[in-house]
Amino acid sequence: MTDATVIGLAREALMTVLLVSGPALGLGILVGLLVSIFQATTQIQEQTLTFVPKIFTVLLAIVAFGPWMLRVLVDFGERLLGNLHTFIW
């Protein structure tokens, strides 16, 4: 296996991870920002207030984007196993 193959495989794996985790993390950050703005305007400084909306948002994002996330992961796995013969010396 050459250096270019390893780097290409690592790049593809990293892009897959970023693509799959992007929707849940993005929505979690957005809800966290909105809750922080709400806390700043109302001066409610409860630390646990941010966790419940973020947990529900990430859960809903996983439910909504779950089939797409699974398809991306399965496609990556199929490509990886399909090209397994090229990784052997």
Summary of the structure (lengths in Angstrom):
residues: 89
radius of gyration: 19.1
end to end distance: 6.0
largest distance: 63.2
contacts: 200
relative contact order: 0.14
helix: 90%
strand: 0%
